[in-house]
């Protein structure tokens, strides 16, 4: 291991080591923020560009088609989790993170410059789909490698706190995307946003890559030569042969966690507009405040997990999601007051924080260094693609078919699954119960 992760027990007597550790978190997190900003502007701005690439049909149909493209990006995540997990375990975490952020921003630049259906016909939605799949490949690799990196630079006894900054920046990317929506809504007319204004955030995301690349180039590598040269390093066969149970457990609690996360973040803006009948600007402002609150919660819940254990934190999330999801979404269906809607969403995000704050560190603690990036990235990407990426599509499809409340019970059931899987975690919260 490099200097940054040595002598953790002597941390208090080495202020330079503390500075390196903080800089490493900032560097890894900055790229993470850019990645997720680029990915989420698609979801938040789809209300304005759906008609450009999918001109036929009513609003729900157009949103359903753009949600399908959003879900397709998620389907590339398992490939990204495998590819970048292999790179991270075999060639180093730093190299993997540099490549992923370059790929994400290339995808954003393509979307920013892409002509509409009226100009190039069916090629427009096809290229849009390909760009989103390219971005999905990148994000699929980003999560596992950055989670691994942040867990390896974190100080023992405070790993939950340090690692929580992965979701601080992930949510920060969402928050920045929502803020961009709000700013553009108040500076441009609705017609300007629908004609060309929606392209601005995609250009912005591509430009931010320069800063992320600069910060990530200065990071120190956390994997050592021995782990990179291990016979199982980056090997799917070695991962599944020796760590099957850990892999399946991550699939289980990621399914519930990802579904809850995407339901109450990316889909919630559309839910408030399309189901509750809320004005688009009001919904955007509400979600801006909600995401800010959600982001600030992460370090506090991460620090709490260092006290109560990862198992305790995951059990709180699973039980809360199973019990509270249906009542919250049912009340939001006919909510009249934005303040009541805000409080209900806050409750849902508080519950979800018990998963998001420890998501990366919990998974990283379940795999050894030689397959850590692959184990975290692939298992997360598979569950996230199936359950997280499809959340918006399934919700809109059920609404279109008149069975929207079935989606509420689906989210609740996956929360119950996360609770059951959490029971198998070690009581101290690390790894699997022996």
C-alpha positions in Angstrom: 0.0 0.0 0.0 1.1 3.6 -0.5 1.9 6.1 2.2 -1.7 7.3 2.4 -3.0 4.1 3.9 -0.1 3.1 6.1 0.2 3.5 9.9 -3.5 4.2 10.4 -3.1 3.7 14.2 -0.7 6.7 14.3 -3.0 9.0 12.4 -3.3 11.6 15.2 0.5 12.1 15.3 0.9 12.5 11.5 -1.0 15.7 10.4 0.5 15.3 6.9 -1.1 11.9 6.6 -4.5 13.4 7.6 -4.1 16.1 4.9 -3.3 13.4 2.3 -6.3 11.4 3.3 -8.6 14.5 3.0 -7.1 15.4 -0.3 -7.6 11.9 -1.5 -11.3 12.0 -0.5 -11.7 15.4 -2.3 -10.0 14.2 -5.4 -11.9 11.0 -5.7 -15.2 12.7 -4.8 -14.8 15.5 -7.3 -14.7 13.1 -10.2 -17.6 11.3 -8.7 -19.6 14.5 -8.6 -18.9 15.2 -12.3 -19.8 11.7 -13.3 -23.2 11.8 -11.6 -24.0 15.4 -12.6 -23.5 14.3 -16.2 -25.7 11.2 -15.7 -28.5 13.0 -13.9 -29.0 16.0 -16.1 -30.5 13.6 -18.6 -33.3 12.6 -16.1 -34.0 16.1 -14.8 -34.0 17.8 -18.2 -36.0 15.0 -20.0 -39.2 17.1 -19.4 -37.8 19.6 -21.9 -36.2 17.5 -24.6 -38.4 14.4 -24.8 -40.4 15.9 -27.6 -37.2 16.6 -29.7 -36.2 12.9 -29.9 -39.6 11.3 -29.4 -42.1 13.7 -31.1 -45.1 11.4 -31.1 -47.6 10.7 -28.2 -48.7 12.5 -25.1 -46.5 13.7 -22.2 -46.5 10.4 -20.3 -45.6 8.4 -23.5 -42.7 10.7 -24.3 -41.4 10.5 -20.7 -41.8 6.7 -20.8 -39.6 6.6 -23.9 -36.9 8.8 -22.4 -37.1 6.8 -19.2 -36.5 3.7 -21.4 -33.3 5.2 -22.7 -32.4 6.1 -19.1 -32.9 2.5 -18.1 -30.9 1.3 -21.1 -27.9 3.2 -19.6 -28.3 1.2 -16.4 -28.2 -2.1 -18.4 -24.7 -1.2 -19.4 -23.6 -0.9 -15.8 -22.8 -4.6 -15.2 -20.4 -4.5 -18.2 -18.9 -1.3 -16.8 -18.7 -2.9 -13.3 -16.8 -5.8 -14.8 -14.6 -3.8 -17.1 -13.5 -1.1 -14.6 -13.4 -3.6 -11.8 -10.9 -5.6 -13.8 -8.9 -2.4 -14.5 -9.1 -1.3 -10.9 -7.9 -4.6 -9.4 -5.4 -5.5 -12.1 -4.0 -2.1 -13.1 -4.9 0.2 -10.2 -7.8 2.3 -8.8 -6.5 5.6 -10.1 -6.2 4.5 -13.8 -9.8 3.1 -13.6 -11.2 6.4 -12.2 -9.4 8.5 -14.8 -10.7 6.5 -17.8 -14.3 6.5 -16.4 -14.6 10.2 -16.0 -13.3 10.8 -19.6 -15.9 8.4 -21.0 -18.8 10.0 -19.1 -18.0 13.5 -20.4 -17.6 12.3 -24.0 -21.2 10.9 -23.7 -22.4 14.2 -22.4 -20.8 16.2 -25.2 -22.4 13.9 -27.8 -25.9 14.6 -26.3 -25.2 18.3 -26.1 -24.5 18.4 -29.9 -27.0 15.9 -31.0 -29.6 17.1 -33.7 -33.3 16.2 -33.1 -35.7 13.9 -34.8 -36.8 16.6 -37.3 -33.2 17.0 -38.5 -31.9 13.4 -38.8 -34.9 11.2 -38.2 -34.7 7.9 -36.4 -30.9 8.3 -36.1 -31.5 10.9 -33.3 -33.1 8.6 -30.7 -30.6 5.8 -31.7 -27.6 8.0 -31.1 -29.1 9.3 -27.9 -29.5 5.7 -26.8 -25.9 4.9 -27.7 -24.6 7.9 -25.8 -26.6 6.9 -22.7 -25.2 3.4 -23.0 -21.7 4.7 -23.2 -22.4 6.8 -20.1 -23.9 3.8 -18.3 -20.7 1.9 -19.0 -18.7 4.6 -17.4 -20.9 5.0 -14.3 -21.0 1.2 -13.9 -17.3 1.3 -13.3 -17.2 4.5 -11.4 -19.1 3.3 -8.4 -17.1 0.2 -7.6 -13.7 1.8 -8.1 -14.4 5.0 -6.2 -16.1 3.1 -3.3 -13.0 0.8 -3.1 -10.6 3.8 -3.2 -12.4 5.7 -0.5 -12.6 2.7 1.7 -8.9 2.1 1.4 -7.9 5.7 2.2 -10.3 5.9 5.2 -9.1 5.8 8.7 -9.9 2.7 10.7 -12.8 3.5 13.2 -14.0 6.3 11.0 -14.5 4.5 7.7 -18.2 5.0 7.7 -17.7 8.8 8.0 -15.0 9.0 5.4 -16.8 6.7 2.9 -20.1 8.5 3.3 -18.6 11.3 1.1 -19.1 9.1 -1.9 -22.8 9.7 -1.7 -22.3 13.3 -0.6 -20.8 13.8 -4.0 -23.2 11.5 -5.8 -26.1 13.4 -4.3 -24.1 16.6 -4.9 -24.1 15.7 -8.6 -27.9 15.3 -8.5 -28.2 18.6 -6.6 -26.0 20.5 -9.0 -28.2 19.1 -11.8 -31.4 20.2 -10.1 -29.9 23.7 -9.3 -29.0 23.9 -13.0 -32.6 23.2 -13.8 -33.9 25.9 -11.4 -31.4 28.5 -12.7 -32.3 27.9 -16.3 -36.0 27.8 -15.5 -35.7 31.3 -14.1 -33.4 32.7 -16.7 -34.9 31.2 -19.9 -38.5 30.9 -21.1 -40.2 27.6 -21.3 -39.9 27.8 -25.1 -36.2 28.5 -25.0 -35.6 25.6 -22.7 -37.5 23.3 -25.0 -35.7 24.5 -28.1 -32.1 24.8 -27.0 -31.7 25.6 -23.3 -31.7 21.9 -22.3 -28.3 21.5 -24.1 -26.5 23.9 -21.7 -26.0 21.4 -18.8 -24.6 18.7 -21.1 -21.9 21.2 -22.3 -21.3 22.2 -18.6 -20.8 18.6 -17.6 -18.3 18.0 -20.3 -16.4 21.2 -19.3 -16.2 20.1 -15.6 -14.2 17.0 -16.7 -11.1 19.2 -17.0 -11.2 19.9 -13.2 -12.0 16.3 -12.3 -9.1 15.0 -14.4 -6.7 17.4 -12.9 -7.7 16.4 -9.3 -7.7 12.7 -10.0 -4.3 12.8 -11.7 -2.8 13.9 -8.4 -4.2 11.0 -6.4 -2.0 8.3 -4.9 -2.6 4.7 -5.8 -4.1 2.6 -2.9 -3.7 -0.9 -4.3 -0.3 -2.6 -4.0 1.7 -4.7 -6.5 1.0 -7.9 -4.6 -2.8 -7.6 -4.8 -2.6 -6.5 -8.5 -0.5 -9.6 -9.4 -2.7 -12.0 -7.4 -4.0 -14.9 -9.6 -7.6 -13.8 -8.9 -7.0 -10.1 -9.4 -9.9 -8.8 -11.4 -11.1 -12.3 -12.2 -14.9 -12.9 -12.3 -14.2 -16.7 -11.9 -12.1 -16.0 -8.7 -14.8 -13.7 -7.4 -17.7 -16.0 -7.9 -15.8 -19.1 -6.8 -14.5 -17.8 -3.5 -16.9 -15.0 -2.6 -20.3 -16.2 -3.9 -22.2 -15.5 -0.7 -20.9 -11.9 -0.3 -21.7 -11.3 -4.0 -25.3 -12.4 -3.5 -25.8 -10.4 -0.3 -24.6 -7.3 -2.0 -27.1 -8.0 -4.8 -29.9 -8.3 -2.2 -29.5 -5.1 -0.2 -28.4 -3.1 -3.3 -31.7 -4.0 -5.0 -33.8 -2.5 -2.1 -31.4 0.4 -1.6 -31.1 1.5 -5.2 -34.8 1.2 -5.9 -35.6 3.4 -2.9 -32.9 5.9 -3.8 -34.0 6.4 -7.4 -37.7 6.4 -6.5 -37.3 9.4 -4.1 -34.6 11.3 -6.1 -34.7 11.0 -9.9 -38.3 9.9 -10.3 -39.7 12.1 -7.6 -39.6 15.3 -9.6 -41.7 13.6 -12.4 -44.0 12.0 -9.8 -44.8 15.4 -8.3 -45.5 16.9 -11.7 -47.2 14.0 -13.5 -49.1 12.5 -10.6 -49.6 15.2 -7.9 -50.1 17.9 -10.5 -47.5 20.2 -9.1 -46.0 23.0 -11.2 -42.6 22.0 -12.7 -40.8 25.0 -11.2 -42.2 24.3 -7.7 -41.3 20.6 -8.0 -37.7 21.5 -9.0 -37.3 24.0 -6.1 -38.7 21.4 -3.7 -36.3 18.7 -4.9 -33.4 21.1 -4.6 -34.1 21.6 -0.9 -34.7 17.9 -0.4 -31.5 16.8 -2.1 -29.5 19.4 -0.1 -30.9 18.0 3.1 -30.2 14.5 1.9 -26.6 15.3 1.0 -25.9 16.9 4.4 -27.3 13.8 6.2 -24.7 11.4 4.7 -21.7 12.2 7.0 -23.8 12.2 10.1 -25.3 8.8 9.3 -21.9 7.5 8.2 -20.4 8.5 11.5 -23.4 6.9 13.3 -22.7 3.6 11.5 -19.2 3.7 13.0 -20.9 3.5 16.4 -23.9 1.2 15.7 -22.3 -0.9 13.0 -23.2 -1.4 9.3 -25.7 -4.2 10.2 -27.6 -1.9 12.5 -27.7 0.9 9.9 -28.9 -1.5 7.2 -31.6 -3.0 9.4 -33.0 0.5 10.1 -33.1 1.2 6.4 -34.7 -2.1 5.5 -37.4 -1.9 8.1 -38.1 1.8 7.5 -38.4 1.3 3.7 -40.7 -1.7 4.1 -43.1 0.1 6.6 -43.1 3.7 5.4 -42.9 3.6 1.6 -46.5 2.9 0.8 -47.9 5.5 3.2 -45.5 8.2 2.0 -46.1 7.6 -1.8 -49.9 7.4 -1.2 -50.0 10.7 0.7 -47.9 12.3 -2.0 -50.4 11.3 -4.7 -52.9 14.0 -3.7 -50.7 16.4 -1.7 -51.7 20.1 -2.0 -49.1 21.8 0.1 -45.4 21.9 -1.2 -44.3 22.0 2.5 -46.1 18.8 3.4 -44.7 17.2 0.2 -41.3 18.3 1.3 -41.6 16.8 4.8 -42.8 13.5 3.4 -39.9 13.3 1.0 -37.5 14.2 3.8 -38.8 11.3 5.8 -38.2 8.9 2.9 -34.7 10.3 2.3 -33.8 10.1 6.0 -34.7 6.4 5.9 -32.8 5.9 2.6 -29.7 7.6 4.2 -29.1 4.6 6.4 -28.3 2.7 3.2 -26.6 5.4 1.1 -24.2 6.6 3.7 -22.6 3.2 4.2 -23.3 1.7 0.8 -19.8 1.8 -0.5 -17.9 1.0 2.7 -20.1 -1.9 3.6 -19.6 -3.6 0.2 -15.9 -2.9 0.1 -15.5 -4.5 3.6 -17.0 -7.7 2.2 -14.2 -8.4 -0.4 -10.4 -8.8 -0.3 -8.2 -6.3 -2.1 -7.5 -8.4 -5.2 -11.2 -8.6 -6.2 -12.5 -5.6 -4.2 -13.2 -3.2 -7.1 -14.7 -6.0 -9.2 -16.7 -7.4 -6.3 -18.2 -4.1 -5.3 -18.6 -2.8 -8.9 -20.1 -5.8 -10.5 -22.5 -6.8 -7.8 -23.7 -3.3 -7.3 -24.1 -2.7 -11.1 -26.1 -5.8 -11.7 -28.6 -5.0 -8.9 -28.6 -1.3 -9.7 -29.3 -2.0 -13.4 -32.2 -4.3 -12.7 -33.9 -2.5 -9.9 -32.5 1.1 -9.7 -32.4 1.9 -13.4 -35.8 0.5 -14.1 -37.5 2.3 -11.2 -38.7 5.3 -13.3 -39.7 3.2 -16.2 -41.7 0.7 -14.1 -43.4 3.5 -12.2 -44.5 5.3 -15.4 -45.6 2.1 -17.0 -47.8 1.2 -14.0 -49.2 4.7 -14.0 -50.0 4.4 -17.7 -51.8 1.1 -17.1 -53.8 2.5 -14.1 -52.1 0.4 -11.4 -49.7 3.1 -10.0 -50.1 1.9 -6.4 -48.7 -1.5 -7.3 -45.3 0.3 -7.7 -45.6 1.5 -4.1 -45.8 -2.1 -2.8 -43.0 -3.2 -5.1 -40.6 -0.6 -3.5 -41.8 -1.6 0.0 -41.2 -5.3 -0.7 -37.6 -4.7 -1.9 -37.0 -2.8 1.4 -38.2 -5.9 3.3 -35.7 -8.0 1.2 -32.8 -5.6 2.2 -33.8 -6.0 5.9 -33.7 -9.8 5.6 -30.3 -9.8 3.9 -29.0 -7.4 6.5 -29.7 -10.0 9.2 -26.8 -12.1 7.7 -24.3 -9.3 8.2 -21.8 -9.7 11.1 -23.0 -8.0 14.2 -20.1 -5.5 14.1 -21.3 -4.6 10.6 -18.3 -6.0 8.6 -18.7 -8.7 6.1 -20.8 -11.8 6.6 -21.9 -13.4 9.9 -19.6 -16.4 10.6 
